[in-house]
Amino acid sequence: MRTIGTQTQQMTMEKVAAKVTDGILDGSLITSLIFSNAKPWRFGKKYIHTFKTAKSTAQGWYTGMGNFNTTEQTGEVQGEWTPSSMYGSVTMPGLELSVNKSLPIINQEAYKMESAGQDLLDTVGDAFFGSGTGSACDGLDNIIDDGTVAATYAGLTRASYPVLNSTVTSSVGSLTLDDLGSAIDSATIGSHQPDLIITTKTIWRAIEDLLFPSITATYGAAGSSRGKVSRLGDVGAGQTLTGIAGYTAIYYRGIPIVVDDKCSSGDIWFLNRDFIFWSGLPHYKYGMVNLGGGILEGVDDKVPTNHGIAWTGFKEPINQDGVTGQFLMYGQMICTSPRHQGKLESVTA
């Protein structure tokens, strides 16, 4: 194949690619928050993290000259992740392009690219709530788990290393504030507690009803129990969210509770974003789609820089009349502390 397009066309496609990529990254709650915390891929073929699994025994009080324990401590293990890859093709016949250019009501290339971006967003959202089956990246279902869904995580056996287990409470039934509080307590270690709760619209409304005495009619005023959550972080009640997408949140114990349409019925997820993130790997040839430098108008200046999404540009097959290009994404969703995460299952309103 050969790459086609004049410099002007390429610049236009660069802006369209940036717009599509930004839509993928900020088009749903889970993708927005995970990608916003993206980190660069490290260690070449595998991303490696050391988990502390046991307290050192080579310590203690002593008198006089003492008798120190100098045994080598082996309370660490290395977890490792490999990048996943996905694609979204944009293909158009030459005749279709010719007809469109004869009466250009819309830019056919841009329309097709944006349509592909919407489909990619949907697929990424499914994967982020998924269990990492097949070639998909890891998802919340196999990350925030106690061995029921995935017996291993990061190449390590959960039964051997409890530090890899999250607290998952199944068959919750009718939700109470005690259920929410217990789930938060289970995922709280030291000063680290969940900083985001994700659920469905139905359960969100049920939580709102439970918290009704603390919710006032003046939702927009300072001190109310509502706010916004976006990829820039939490925007408290009474503050202004300008120029970026935001998701309405209610708060319990200071933690925002938000809705994601991809969340499965009956589930409530408790996330600590200090320990869960996306790690994107640039394409060796195409790099990553640039979202900064004025490429996109009206987009906040804290756009993700390690998203791992590349655009190949349109290419012309040598034996077909048309053009094709791909959005490619390399990376992995990584959690360096599953025990700081939690989940309630089979919750009813």
C-alpha positions as CSV (number, residue, x, y, z in Angstrom):
1,M,0.0,0.0,0.0
2,R,1.1,3.6,-0.4
3,T,0.1,6.6,1.7
4,I,-2.0,9.2,-0.1
5,G,-3.1,12.7,0.5
6,T,-1.7,16.2,0.1
7,Q,-0.2,18.2,3.0
8,T,-3.5,20.0,3.5
9,Q,-5.5,16.7,3.5
10,Q,-3.0,15.2,5.9
11,M,-3.4,18.2,8.3
12,T,-7.1,17.9,8.1
13,M,-7.0,14.1,8.8
14,E,-4.6,14.8,11.7
15,K,-7.2,17.1,13.3
16,V,-9.9,14.6,12.7
17,A,-7.8,11.8,14.1
18,A,-7.2,14.0,17.2
19,K,-10.9,14.6,17.6
20,V,-11.7,10.9,17.2
21,T,-9.1,10.0,19.7
22,D,-10.2,12.6,22.2
23,G,-13.8,11.2,21.9
24,I,-12.5,7.7,22.7
25,L,-10.6,8.9,25.7
26,D,-13.3,11.2,27.2
27,G,-16.5,9.7,25.8
28,S,-17.4,7.5,28.7
29,L,-16.6,7.7,32.4
30,I,-14.4,4.6,32.8
31,T,-12.3,5.4,29.7
32,S,-12.0,9.0,30.7
33,L,-10.8,8.3,34.2
34,I,-8.5,5.4,33.4
35,F,-6.9,7.1,30.4
36,S,-6.5,10.4,32.2
37,N,-4.1,8.6,34.6
38,A,-2.2,6.9,31.9
39,K,1.5,6.2,32.4
40,P,4.2,5.4,29.8
41,W,5.0,1.8,29.1
42,R,8.2,0.6,30.9
43,F,10.6,-2.3,30.8
44,G,10.3,-3.2,27.1
45,K,8.3,-6.3,26.4
46,K,6.6,-6.4,29.9
47,Y,5.5,-3.9,32.5
48,I,6.9,-5.1,35.8
49,H,5.8,-4.2,39.3
50,T,7.1,-5.5,42.7
51,F,4.4,-6.6,45.1
52,K,5.3,-6.7,48.8
53,T,3.7,-9.9,50.1
54,A,5.1,-10.3,53.7
55,K,6.5,-8.2,56.5
56,S,10.2,-8.6,57.2
57,T,11.2,-10.8,60.2
58,A,14.7,-9.4,60.2
59,Q,14.0,-6.7,62.8
60,G,13.1,-6.3,66.5
61,W,14.1,-4.9,69.9
62,Y,17.4,-5.8,71.5
63,T,19.6,-5.2,74.5
64,G,23.4,-5.0,74.7
65,M,25.0,-6.0,71.4
66,G,22.0,-8.0,70.4
67,N,21.7,-11.0,68.2
68,F,20.4,-9.8,64.8
69,N,18.5,-11.8,62.4
70,T,20.4,-11.4,59.1
71,T,18.3,-13.9,57.1
72,E,17.6,-12.6,53.5
73,Q,14.0,-11.6,53.2
74,T,12.0,-12.8,50.3
75,G,8.7,-11.0,50.9
76,E,8.5,-9.6,47.4
77,V,7.3,-11.0,44.1
78,Q,7.2,-9.4,40.7
79,G,4.0,-9.1,38.7
80,E,4.1,-8.5,35.0
81,W,1.8,-7.4,32.2
82,T,2.1,-7.6,28.5
83,P,0.5,-5.0,26.2
84,S,-2.7,-5.7,24.4
85,S,-3.5,-4.4,21.0
86,M,-6.7,-3.5,19.2
87,Y,-7.6,-1.8,15.9
88,G,-10.5,0.0,14.2
89,S,-10.4,0.1,10.4
90,V,-11.8,2.9,8.2
91,T,-12.3,1.8,4.6
92,M,-14.0,3.6,1.8
93,P,-14.4,2.6,-1.9
94,G,-13.1,5.0,-4.5
95,L,-16.5,5.4,-6.1
96,E,-18.1,6.5,-2.8
97,L,-15.4,9.1,-2.3
98,S,-15.8,10.4,-5.9
99,V,-19.6,10.7,-5.5
100,N,-19.1,12.5,-2.2
101,K,-16.6,15.0,-3.6
102,S,-18.9,15.8,-6.5
103,L,-21.4,17.2,-3.9
104,P,-19.6,17.4,-0.6
105,I,-22.5,17.8,1.9
106,I,-20.3,16.1,4.5
107,N,-16.6,15.2,4.6
108,Q,-16.9,11.4,4.0
109,E,-13.5,10.6,5.3
110,A,-14.1,12.6,8.5
111,Y,-17.5,11.0,9.0
112,K,-16.1,7.5,8.6
113,M,-13.3,8.2,11.0
114,E,-15.6,9.6,13.7
115,S,-17.9,6.6,13.2
116,A,-15.0,4.2,13.7
117,G,-14.1,6.2,16.8
118,Q,-17.5,5.7,18.3
119,D,-17.3,2.0,17.7
120,L,-13.8,1.8,19.3
121,L,-15.1,3.8,22.3
122,D,-17.9,1.2,22.8
123,T,-15.4,-1.7,22.5
124,V,-12.9,-0.1,24.9
125,G,-15.7,0.5,27.5
126,D,-16.7,-3.1,27.3
127,A,-13.1,-4.2,27.8
128,F,-12.5,-2.0,30.7
129,F,-15.5,-3.6,32.5
130,G,-14.5,-7.0,31.2
131,S,-12.3,-9.9,32.4
132,G,-9.4,-9.8,30.0
133,T,-10.5,-12.8,28.0
134,G,-9.1,-13.6,24.6
135,S,-6.8,-10.8,23.3
136,A,-8.5,-8.0,25.3
137,C,-6.8,-5.9,27.9
138,D,-7.4,-6.6,31.6
139,G,-10.7,-5.2,32.9
140,L,-12.2,-4.4,36.2
141,D,-13.8,-7.9,36.4
142,N,-10.5,-9.8,36.6
143,I,-8.6,-7.0,38.4
144,I,-11.0,-6.4,41.2
145,D,-11.5,-10.0,42.1
146,D,-10.9,-12.5,44.9
147,G,-10.0,-15.5,42.6
148,T,-13.6,-16.2,41.6
149,V,-13.2,-14.8,38.1
150,A,-9.4,-15.0,37.6
151,A,-7.3,-17.4,39.7
152,T,-4.2,-15.5,38.6
153,Y,-3.4,-11.8,38.2
154,A,-0.2,-10.2,36.7
155,G,1.1,-13.8,36.2
156,L,0.8,-14.6,40.0
157,T,-1.6,-17.0,41.7
158,R,-4.0,-15.2,44.0
159,A,-4.3,-18.1,46.4
160,S,-0.6,-17.8,47.1
161,Y,-0.5,-14.1,47.4
162,P,-3.5,-12.6,49.2
163,V,-2.2,-9.1,48.4
164,L,-3.6,-9.6,44.9
165,N,-7.2,-10.1,46.2
166,S,-9.9,-7.5,46.3
167,T,-12.8,-7.7,48.7
168,V,-15.8,-8.8,46.6
169,T,-19.2,-9.2,48.3
170,S,-21.7,-11.2,46.4
171,S,-25.5,-11.5,46.8
172,V,-25.8,-8.2,48.5
173,G,-29.5,-7.8,47.8
174,S,-31.4,-4.7,49.0
175,L,-28.7,-2.0,49.4
176,T,-28.1,-0.2,52.7
177,L,-25.6,2.5,53.7
178,D,-23.9,-0.1,55.9
179,D,-23.2,-2.1,52.7
180,L,-21.5,0.9,51.2
181,G,-19.6,1.7,54.4
182,S,-18.4,-1.9,54.8
183,A,-17.1,-2.0,51.2
184,I,-15.3,1.3,51.6
185,D,-13.7,0.1,54.9
186,S,-12.6,-3.2,53.3
187,A,-10.8,-1.4,50.6
188,T,-9.3,1.2,52.9
189,I,-5.7,0.6,54.1
190,G,-4.0,3.2,56.2
191,S,-4.8,6.6,54.7
192,H,-5.7,5.2,51.3
193,Q,-9.4,4.7,50.7
194,P,-11.4,4.4,47.5
195,D,-11.7,7.8,45.7
196,L,-14.5,6.8,43.2
197,I,-17.6,4.6,43.3
198,I,-19.1,3.5,39.9
199,T,-22.5,1.9,39.5
200,T,-25.7,1.8,37.3
201,K,-28.4,4.4,37.0
202,T,-30.8,2.3,39.0
203,I,-28.5,1.8,41.9
204,W,-27.3,5.4,41.8
205,R,-30.9,6.5,42.3
206,A,-31.3,4.0,45.1
207,I,-28.2,5.5,46.8
208,E,-29.6,9.0,46.3
209,D,-32.7,7.9,48.1
210,L,-30.7,6.5,51.0
211,L,-28.8,9.8,51.2
212,F,-31.9,12.0,50.7
213,P,-31.8,13.7,54.1
214,S,-28.3,15.1,53.2
215,I,-29.3,16.3,49.8
216,T,-30.9,19.7,49.5
217,A,-32.9,21.3,46.8
218,T,-30.1,23.8,46.0
219,Y,-27.9,21.2,44.2
220,G,-25.8,23.9,42.5
221,A,-25.0,25.8,45.7
222,A,-21.8,25.4,47.7
223,G,-22.2,22.8,50.4
224,S,-24.6,20.6,48.5
225,S,-24.1,16.9,48.0
226,R,-23.6,16.9,44.3
227,G,-20.7,17.7,42.1
228,K,-19.0,16.7,38.9
229,V,-16.3,14.2,38.0
230,S,-14.2,14.5,34.8
231,R,-10.9,13.4,33.6
232,L,-9.4,16.5,35.3
233,G,-10.6,15.2,38.6
234,D,-13.4,15.9,41.0
235,V,-15.2,19.2,40.8
236,G,-17.1,19.8,44.1
237,A,-20.5,21.2,44.5
238,G,-20.9,24.9,43.7
239,Q,-17.8,24.9,41.5
240,T,-17.9,25.5,37.8
241,L,-17.0,22.9,35.2
242,T,-16.2,24.7,32.0
243,G,-15.3,23.4,28.5
244,I,-15.0,19.7,29.4
245,A,-17.4,16.8,29.9
246,G,-18.4,16.1,33.4
247,Y,-20.5,13.4,35.1
248,T,-22.9,14.2,37.9
249,A,-21.8,12.7,41.3
250,I,-23.3,12.4,44.7
251,Y,-21.0,12.0,47.6
252,Y,-20.8,9.5,50.5
253,R,-17.9,9.8,53.0
254,G,-16.5,12.4,50.6
255,I,-16.3,9.9,47.8
256,P,-18.0,10.7,44.5
257,I,-20.6,8.1,43.3
258,V,-21.1,8.2,39.5
259,V,-22.9,6.3,36.8
260,D,-21.4,4.5,33.9
261,D,-23.7,2.9,31.3
262,K,-21.2,0.1,30.8
263,C,-21.5,-1.0,34.4
264,S,-23.4,-4.4,34.7
265,S,-26.7,-4.5,36.5
266,G,-26.3,-5.0,40.2
267,D,-22.7,-4.0,40.4
268,I,-21.0,-1.3,42.5
269,W,-17.3,-0.7,42.0
270,F,-15.0,0.9,44.5
271,L,-11.8,2.3,42.9
272,N,-8.7,3.8,44.2
273,R,-7.2,5.6,41.2
274,D,-3.8,5.9,42.9
275,F,-3.3,2.2,42.0
276,I,-5.2,1.6,38.8
277,F,-4.2,3.1,35.5
278,W,-3.7,2.6,31.8
279,S,-0.2,2.2,30.4
280,G,0.0,3.1,26.7
281,L,2.7,2.0,24.3
282,P,3.5,4.2,21.2
283,H,3.4,2.6,17.8
284,Y,6.9,2.1,16.4
285,K,6.1,4.0,13.2
286,Y,3.0,6.1,13.8
287,G,3.7,7.1,17.5
288,M,0.6,8.3,19.2
289,V,-2.1,10.8,18.1
290,N,-1.2,14.2,19.3
291,L,-4.0,15.9,21.2
292,G,-2.0,19.0,22.3
293,G,-0.4,22.0,20.7
294,G,-3.7,23.5,19.5
295,I,-4.7,20.5,17.5
296,L,-8.1,20.5,19.1
297,E,-10.0,23.6,19.9
298,G,-11.8,23.8,23.2
299,V,-10.1,20.7,24.7
300,D,-8.7,21.1,28.2
301,D,-4.9,21.3,28.5
302,K,-4.6,18.1,30.6
303,V,-5.2,15.7,27.8
304,P,-3.8,12.2,28.2
305,T,-0.3,11.8,26.7
306,N,0.2,8.1,27.2
307,H,-3.0,6.7,25.6
308,G,-1.2,4.5,23.1
309,I,-3.6,5.3,20.2
310,A,-2.1,5.8,16.7
311,W,-3.6,6.7,13.3
312,T,-2.0,5.1,10.3
313,G,-3.3,7.6,7.8
314,F,-5.2,6.5,4.7
315,K,-3.5,4.1,2.4
316,E,-4.4,2.9,-1.1
317,P,-4.3,-0.9,-1.8
318,I,-2.4,-1.9,-4.9
319,N,-5.2,-4.2,-6.1
320,Q,-8.4,-2.4,-5.0
321,D,-10.1,0.9,-5.8
322,G,-10.4,2.6,-2.4
323,V,-8.6,3.7,0.7
324,T,-8.2,2.2,4.1
325,G,-6.6,3.3,7.4
326,Q,-6.6,2.1,11.0
327,F,-6.7,3.4,14.5
328,L,-4.4,1.2,16.5
329,M,-4.1,1.0,20.3
330,Y,-1.3,-0.6,22.3
331,G,-1.4,-0.8,26.1
332,Q,-2.7,-2.5,29.2
333,M,-4.9,-1.6,32.2
334,I,-2.7,-2.1,35.3
335,C,-3.5,-2.3,39.0
336,T,-0.6,-2.3,41.4
337,S,-2.8,-2.9,44.4
338,P,-6.0,-4.9,43.9
339,R,-6.6,-4.9,47.7
340,H,-7.3,-1.2,47.5
341,Q,-10.2,-1.9,45.3
342,G,-13.6,-3.4,46.0
343,K,-16.9,-4.6,44.6
344,L,-20.5,-5.3,45.6
345,E,-22.5,-7.7,43.4
346,S,-26.1,-8.6,42.9
347,V,-27.3,-5.3,44.5
348,T,-30.9,-4.4,44.2
349,A,-32.6,-1.0,44.6
